[in-house]
Amino acid sequence: MSIILFIVFGLIVGLLARALLPGRQSMGIGMTILLGVAGSFVGGFIGALLTDSRVTDFNTAGMIGSVIGAVLLLLLVGARGRHAHV
């Protein structure tokens, strides 16, 4: 059951990250879930570095960090994609 919650949380985080960034991101639901999951890991590691919590702890700061991590990843992927087409 926890894997389903992890996927749903990844989808929510990915959708929030995509909604916060202007412009069009051409990715499907699967990539949005992967973006949210990866963003959760990035945000969790950043949060663990700044606080005394663990990466896997579930708290408000972790949720905000997950969205921030997903936005950072989306910016990196978007920047890389623009340079690849030049």
C-alpha positions as CSV (number, residue, x, y, z in Angstrom):
1,M,0.0,0.0,0.0
2,S,2.9,2.4,0.7
3,I,4.1,2.2,-2.9
4,I,0.7,3.4,-4.1
5,L,0.8,6.4,-1.7
6,F,4.3,7.1,-2.9
7,I,3.2,7.2,-6.5
8,V,0.2,9.4,-5.7
9,F,2.4,11.8,-3.7
10,G,4.8,11.9,-6.6
11,L,2.0,12.8,-9.0
12,I,0.7,15.6,-6.7
13,V,4.2,17.0,-6.3
14,G,4.9,16.8,-10.0
15,L,1.6,18.5,-10.9
16,L,2.3,21.3,-8.4
17,A,5.8,21.8,-9.8
18,R,4.5,21.9,-13.4
19,A,1.8,24.4,-12.3
20,L,4.3,26.7,-10.6
21,L,6.5,27.0,-13.6
22,P,5.4,29.2,-16.5
23,G,5.4,27.8,-20.0
24,R,4.6,24.4,-21.4
25,Q,6.2,21.2,-20.3
26,S,5.6,18.4,-22.7
27,M,5.5,15.3,-20.5
28,G,2.9,12.7,-19.7
29,I,1.5,11.4,-16.4
30,G,4.4,8.9,-16.0
31,M,7.1,11.5,-16.4
32,T,5.1,13.8,-14.0
33,I,5.1,11.1,-11.4
34,L,8.9,10.5,-11.9
35,L,9.5,14.2,-11.6
36,G,7.5,14.3,-8.3
37,V,9.3,11.3,-6.9
38,A,12.7,12.6,-7.9
39,G,11.8,16.0,-6.6
40,S,10.8,14.4,-3.3
41,F,14.2,12.8,-3.0
42,V,16.0,16.1,-3.9
43,G,13.9,18.1,-1.5
44,G,14.2,15.5,1.2
45,F,18.0,15.6,1.0
46,I,18.1,19.4,1.1
47,G,15.7,19.4,4.1
48,A,17.9,16.8,5.8
49,L,21.0,18.9,5.3
50,L,19.3,22.0,6.7
51,T,17.4,20.4,9.7
52,D,17.9,17.4,12.0
53,S,15.2,15.4,10.3
54,R,15.7,12.2,8.2
55,V,15.2,12.1,4.5
56,T,12.2,9.8,4.8
57,D,10.3,11.8,7.5
58,F,6.9,13.0,6.5
59,N,6.3,16.6,7.6
60,T,5.2,20.0,6.2
61,A,8.8,21.1,5.5
62,G,9.4,17.9,3.6
63,M,6.3,18.4,1.4
64,I,7.4,22.0,0.6
65,G,10.9,20.8,0.0
66,S,9.6,18.1,-2.4
67,V,7.8,20.7,-4.5
68,I,10.9,22.9,-4.5
69,G,13.1,19.9,-5.5
70,A,10.7,19.1,-8.3
71,V,10.7,22.7,-9.6
72,L,14.5,22.6,-9.6
73,L,14.6,19.4,-11.5
74,L,12.0,20.7,-14.0
75,L,14.2,23.9,-14.5
76,L,17.2,21.7,-15.1
77,V,15.4,19.5,-17.6
78,G,13.9,22.5,-19.3
79,A,17.3,24.3,-19.6
80,R,18.9,21.2,-20.9
81,G,16.2,20.6,-23.4
82,R,16.5,24.2,-24.8
83,H,20.2,23.8,-25.3
84,A,19.9,20.5,-27.0
85,H,17.7,21.9,-29.8
86,V,20.0,24.9,-30.6
